[in-house]
């Protein structure tokens, strides 16, 4: 695919995002994070060249490697995978713009302790398992409000921005919509929350219609 063809393709994705956004409101804002876990630094550079600025990685080592390879570009790096406590030091060395996946109080406290030692802070989202799926991480809907407030109070080095969730892993759009609407309803009750991160390549338009303000698009942004 030539650069011009890639740009036209990318513009088509943007148009789909815009149409979904406008079905919510003229004032609704949606940010795209390119989930780049399956591509190399050159593919990221190509997408950056046609306008994409925020990129998300699922694995710490990939985040480290690609951020070093592309350190000449002012890329906004996100970590969107599950973070193990023994990888906290590696993550913070990269200084990502946003961590999407705080899924336990233990992780929140471990992050806060390390940030306290460094005298730094970290923007973060709390993950909700709104689909009640055993394969997914995150707090259950009925506990998230209490846990979110607890993290706010006990972990001041974590600057919570809102929530993240993954849509139900089913074919039925009604069930997927319900999982997104659950996340959005919770998001609207949380203090100072501004980011509702939900929606991926297969369901981003539905997620936006349900109120997502940040979508994580992977394969759809990197055509072969």
N, C-alpha and C positions, 0 to 999 in steps of 0.2 A: 504494500500500500504506500503510495507516494504521500509526501507531506500534505499536498493539497487535498488528496482523497481522505486522508486521516482527519484533516480539519473539517471537511464537509460532514464526515461521519460523526465527529465529536459535536459539531453544531446541531446535528440531528438529535443527539442525546440531550443537549441543553434545551432544545425545543420541547422535548417530551417533559422535561422537568418543569419548564415554564408553564406548559399547559396544565399540568397537575397542580402547580402552585396557584395558578389563577383560579382554579376551581375551589380553592380554599378562600383566598382573598387577594386583592391587589397588593396588600401590604405584607403578605406572608413571605418570609425570606427562607430560602433553602440553600444550604452549603453542601457542596460535593466534596467528599474525601475519596480519592482514588485508592482502592485497596490493591496494592501492588505486590502482593505476596508471591504471585506466580510469574512475575516478569523480572528482567534484569535492569541494571542501572540505565542502559541505553534506551529501553522502552519508556522508563520514567522520564528521561531527558526529552524524548520525542513528544510525550504528552505535555510536559512542561512548556515546550517550545510553542505549542498551539494554545496555551492559556491556562492549563490546570496548575494549581499552586499547592494544594494540600494532598498529602499522600499518607496512607496508613499501612503499617506492617503488623503481621500477626505474631512473628517470632523475633525475639530480642536480637539474636545474632544477625538476622537479615536487616533489621533496623540499623544496627551498628555498621554493618558492611556497606549498605547502600548510602547511608548518610555520610560515610567517609568518602565513598567514591564520588559523591555529588556535592561535596562541601563547598564547591564554588558557586552553587545555586542557592538562593534564599528560600529553600523549600520549607513548607510548614509540615513538620512530621507529626503524625499521630500514631499512638500504639493502640491497636484495636483487638489484640488477642488476649488470651488468659495470661495473667502475670503470676509467675511463681515467686514466692518470697525470696528465694535464693538468687533471683535475677534482678532484684531491685537496684543494686548498685550499678549494674550494667545499663539499666534503663535510664537512671538519673544522670549517668555520664553523658548520654545523648541529649539530655534536656529537651524532651519532646514538647510540642505545643499543648498536647492534650492526651491524657490517658483515658480510654473509653471504658475500662473494665474493672472497676473495683467491685468485687463480688463477695467480700467477707469483711467482717470487722477486724479480723486478724491481719489481713492484708493492709487495711487502712491504717491500723496502728503501726505496723512495721514500716510502711511508707513514711508516716508522720515522724517516727523516731529518727529515721535516716535523714529526712529533710531538716529536722531540728538540729541535728549534728552539723549539717552543712550550712545552716542559716539560709535555706532557700525554700521555695514554695513550688507547688505543682498544680496545674489545672487538671481536674478529673471529673469523670462521670461515674455514677453508680449504676451497676447493671441490674436489670430486672428480668427475671425469668417469667415473663407474662404469659408464656404459652404452657407453663407447668410441665416442661419436658425434662426428663431425667438426663438427657444428653447435654443440656444447656447449664451454664453457670448462672449465678445471680441470685438476688433476694426474691422471695415470692411476693406477689402483690400485697398480701395482707400484712407483711412485716416491713415493707420498704420505707414507709413514712417514719416509723420509729427508728430504724437503722440509719436512715439518711440524717435525721436530726441528731442522732448519737454521734455520727461521724463529724457533722458540723461542729458539735460542741467539744468533742474529745480530740479532734485532729485538725487544729487550726492551720497547720502547714499545707493541708489539702484544700485548695480553693474549688469547692464543688460547683460545677456549672449546670448540672442537670442529670439526665439519665440516658442510658442506652439499653436497647433490647433487640432481640432477633425475632423476626416473625415466626409464627408456628410453621413447623416443617411438614406441611401437608399440601395437598392439591386443592382443597376446598377454600376458595377465597373468603367465604364467610368466616371461617375459623381464623384465617390469617388476619382478617380485618378486626375481629374481636380481640386478638392479642395486641394489635397496634392500638386499638381504642383504649384498652386497659392501661397500656403504658402512657398514653396521652392524658388520660384522666388523672393518673397519679402525678405526672409531671406538673399539671396545672395546680396541684395542691402544695407543691414543695416550695419552701422559702428560697427566694433569689435564684431559682432555676431558670435558665435561659436557653439551654440546649436540650432538645429531644432527638436523640440520634437513633433512628430506626429506618430500615429499608435498605435492600441490597439489589443486585442486578435483576433478580427475578420478580421483585415486588415493590420497587421504589415508588412507582406512581401511586399505588394503593397506600403506601406508608405516608406519602406527602398528603394525600387526601385525608388521611387520619390525623394530620397535624405534625408530621415530622419536620424538624428544622435542619437536620443534617442526615445525609444519606451516604452509605459506604458502597461505592460501586467498584466491582472488580472486573470480571471477565468482559463485561459489556464495553468497558473503556479501552480494552487492549485487544482489538480484533487481530486475528492472525493474518 
